[in-house]
């Protein structure tokens, strides 16, 4: 027995197994290096009148939920199910993004105006901070935030992300970061189609290059638009937290996306996403 399934024997014993067992159907599994034997094995099974099923051995390199589809008449195994590759799903999500970002800009405009004034009077430098991030299909874009740090040289800004009690963060910036109000200008990114209301958080190119070599399946997150909030964020994985766990949550979101899940994440963001112990 193997995981509750009766194993009749090895492939080498097939000539003896078929005559000695009155079988309705048989399932055959092969290692990748033995696939050249498949045609002969299926031929033997069908000659005996047994309905034959084949279990492909791809679990070692396909860790998620594969599915089969038709490609110009050819059956193919799609390694990863991504609901947002469906045109109707993509249109529906984009429509929600446009309406939601416009509503967000209108609703948050008094807060954004106040934040802009406080940033301007509290420290020299621009109100809006833009930073290159990696988005859908690995394409770079500039993500907007309210500036929360003292004005820095580009070489200083690129060296690392913010840590707890970071001396570069201004007093106004601490409040904006703790409440996630520094993220509000990203409604403009969403309106422009560079981001979505919900999705994996985008990262800087230098960290993408680092993590794609260190974290399995890291680049899968770029199969959808990055988001203002996301499944990982509402579960506490933001800021200086585990990248591996963050990617696990991101991949779960990508493979299990529904409009209902998006609305659930947006709703939970009100309680779990805006104010977070890892936001500093």
N, C-alpha and C positions, 0 to 999 in steps of 0.2 A: 504493500500500500504506500502511496505517496500523496500526502495532503488529502486523504480520503478517497483517492482514485486508485483503483486496482491496476497494478502494473503487470502485464502478462509476460513480459520478457524483453530481451534486447533485440535490436534490429537484426543481428546475426542469426537469431533463432526464428525469424519470421516464417520460413518455409515449414517449420514444425508447428508453430503457434496457430497458423491459419487452419490447417486440416483438423487439429485436435480440439479446437474451440468453436462452438456454434455461436458466432458473433453477429450482431446486427450492425454494429459499426466499430471502427477502430480509430484511435487518435495516435498520430505519429509525431514525434518530436525529434529533431536532429540538431546537432551542434553545427555552427556555421561552416566549419571545414568539411562537413559531410553532405552539404546541400547537393553536390553533384550526383548523389545516390537517390535523390527524391523521385525522379521519374521512374526508375526501376522499382522502387518500393511501392509507389502508387499503382503501377501496372500489376504487380503481384497481388495486392489487396483487391483490386477490382476484378481480377480473374477469378478470385474466390467468391465474388458476389457480395463482399463486405463494403458497406458505405464507409468511405475514408475521409478523415479530417486531418488537417495538418496544423500543428502548433509551432509557429515560427519562433526561433530562439533569438529574440531581440531585447530581452529584458536587461542584458548587461550594458547596452548602450542607449536604450530608450527607456528612461526611468519614469516617464509620465504616462499619459493615457493616449496611446496611438489609436487611430481609426482608419478604416479603409474607405477609399473613394475611387471614382472613375476618372481617368485622365485620357480623353480621346479614345475610349474603348479599352484602355488598359487598367487593370486593377492595381492600385498602388496603396502602400501603407504610409499614411501621413503621420509623422512622428509626434506631432503635438496638435491638439485640438485648440484652436484659438477662435472663439465665437465672433470676435470683432473683425475677422476676415470676411464674414458674411456682409454683403452690401447693405442689406436692410438694417442689420444691427449697427453697422457703421454710421448710416444716415441718422438713425434714431438717436444714437449717442451724441453725434455732432449737433443735432437740433437742440438737444437738452443743454449741451455746452454753450451754444450761442445764446439761448434764452436765459440760462442760469448766470452766465457771465455779465450780461446786460443788467439783469436784476441785481446781481451782486455789486456792480459798479454804482448803480443808483442808490441801493440801500446803504452801502459803505462810504458814500461820498463825503458825508460830514466827518466821519472818523478819519478818512484819508486826508481831508483838508486840515484837520487839527494836527494829525501826525506830521504833515509837511511843514506846518508852521513851527512845531516844536523842534523838529530836526534842524531847520534853518537857523533858529535863534540859539540853539544849544551848542553847535559846533560847526566850524567852517567846512565847506564841501558841498557836493550836489545832494539833492533830496533823494533822487532815485539812484540806486546802485544796480548796474547790470553786469551779469556774469555769464560766460559761455558755458552751456550745458549740452549734454547729448540727448537727443530726442528720438522720435519715431524713425525707425530704419537707420539708426546710428547717425542721423543728420544733426549737426550742431545748430544751436540757436542761442539767442541772448535772453536769459530769464531776468525779469525785473523784480526788485525788492526795494523797500524803503531802506535807505542807508542807516545801519545801526552801529557802525564802527567809525573810529577816527580815520581821517583820510590817510591812505597808505600808498606806498609805491606798489606798482603791479607785482614786483618780485616778492614783496612781503605778503601780499594778498593771496598769492597762489600757493604758498608753502604748505598750508594745512587748513583743516576746517576748524570751526570754533569749538573750544572746550569750556568746561565749567570755570567760572570766574576769569574768563579771558579778559586781560587788561585792555584789549583793543576796543571792547564794546563800550559805547557811551551810556550815560545814565538813562537817557531817553530810549536808547537802543535796547537796554535790558528789559524795559517794559514792553516794547514792541515785540521782541523775540519771545518773551515769556507768554504773551497772549496771542502770538502768531500773527499780529497785525502787520508785521513787516512783509508778510506774504500777499497782502491785498492787491498790490500792483500786478500780480500774476493774472488777474482777471483780463488784463489787456493781452497777455500771452494766449489765454484761452480763446478770446474773441478772434485773435489772428490765426488760430488753428495750430499753434505750436504746442499747446498743452490742452489738457482736458480737465474738467472739474475733478474727476476721479481717475487715478492711475498710479503707477510706480513713480516715486520721486526721481527727478532727473539728477544726474551727477556730473561733475566737471570732467573734461576729457582726460586729464592726467590720472584721476582716480579710476575712470573706466578702464584705461589701459592697464592699470595695476590690478584691479579686481577681476578682470576677465581671465587673467592668468592664475589667480589664486582661489577664486570662488566658482565652483561648478555651476554651469548654466546661468552665469551672471548676465550674459548678453541677451537672454530670452526676454528680459524686461523691455527691450527696445522694439519688440514686435507690436507694441501698442503706444499710444501717446502718453507721455508722462502726465502726472496729475498734480493738482493743487493739494489734494488730500488722497489717501489711499488706504487699502486694507492693512498694510504693514503699520502705517502711522497710527491708526486708531487702536491697534493692538500694542502700542508702546514702542515700536521700532522706528525711531527717528533720532536724529542727532548722533551722538557718539555711542551707538549700540551695535549689536552683532550684524555684520553685513550678510552672513550666511542665513540667519533667521529672517532677515528682511527680504532676501531673495526668495525664500520658501513661501512667504506670505504673498509676494508679488506674483510668483508663478501660479499659486492657488487662484489669485484674482484673475489672471490672464486666461487660465483654462476653465474657470467656472463663472465667467462674466455673465450677468444678466442685468437688465435695467433695474430690477428690484434690488440687486446687490448694490448697485451704484447709489440708489436712494437710501438704502440702509446705511452705507458708509457716510454719505452726506449728513444724515440725521445724527449718527453717532459722533461725527466730527464736532458737533456743537458741544457735546459733553466730554469727549475724550481727546479731540484733536487740537483744539485751540490752545488750551492750557495743559501743558505736559511737563513732567519733571525732567525730561531729556531735552527740552527746548531752552537753550541758553546761548 
